[in-house]
Amino acid sequence: MAIELVTGKKGTVHVDSADDGALYAAIAGKGEYVLDLDDRLACTMTTANKAHVASGHGLMQGRHWLIDAEGVDLTIQNGTQGQKRNDLIVARYECDAKNGNIESVALKVIKGTPTTGTPADPACTRGDILEGAALVNEQPLWRIPLNGITVGTPIQMFDVLTPAKEAWDSVAHASGVITPVFNLETSWQLTRRAGWAYLDLRAYTLQSAFETWSTPIARLPEGFRPAKNIRSMCMIEAQYWEQVAPGYVTIFPNGDVELDYRVNFAPYTCDVSAVFPLA
């Protein structure tokens, strides 16, 4: 068949795992991931010989698999005194070519080789599921390090797939609205992208001073505020004659923008440009 409507009613069963797998792989990627759901397959050693893998969802070359709330317990063989070893917990995919290509998945422990030196991870079986060329494929999940008879803390070996909404928000521009304070006229451009805020602010006031002033000039909205105080130099310029003075702007975690300055002219404008990491 040259063309097929996969997500459509045909009156016969026609959608198979290869169809779904190709769709998931095209959307999420052809690799192997753990999804940001449930307990994300967290692994803990409940005894010296038992590892517990909690609930979660995996993607293996487009194949979606899961562990329910009960989790899975796996046995880790005893270590050897004076030697080190790495074991791997993997999700093992199998396709039974002798039984109608029935597919299955199970967790398995692959035992490493003991050594007195630096232990290496044992080999995993790799296969191309998307091309239908894999009877077996093993997705590494956790490394279990053993030093003698002591079992160490499980080490994560998988990437957690970022949800599409979070991925988009991390790269998309978002604009914010600044609230002017004090007796000011204010114009601004405030955006955020990939965890950083970009601020261009101009404040106009009639206030003048012969001493140093600390004047609140604006407040940034939530989602556009820094984790700690940000201090940036700015320029203060007289409106009606050529006179310029330096000043400083401090941006606080609560969103307050405060101008520190010492001028003896009015009216003036204050121009601020700042780039800072978001809280």
Buried (B, 14 or more C-beta within 10 A) or exposed (E): EEEEEEEEEEEEEEEEBBBBBBBBBEEBBBBBBBBEBBEBBBBEBEEEEEBBBBBBBBBBBBBBBEBEEEBBEBEBEEBBEEBBBBBBBBBBBBBEEEEEEEBEBEBBBBBBEBEEEEBEBBEBBEBEBBEEEBBEBBBBBBBBBBEBEEBBEBEBBBEBBBEEEEEEBEEEEEEBEBEBBBEBEBEBEBBBBEEEBBBBBBBBBEBBEEEEBEBBBBBBEEEBBBEEEBEBEBBBBBEEEEEEBEBBBBBBEEBBBBBBBEBEBEEBBBBBBBEBEBB
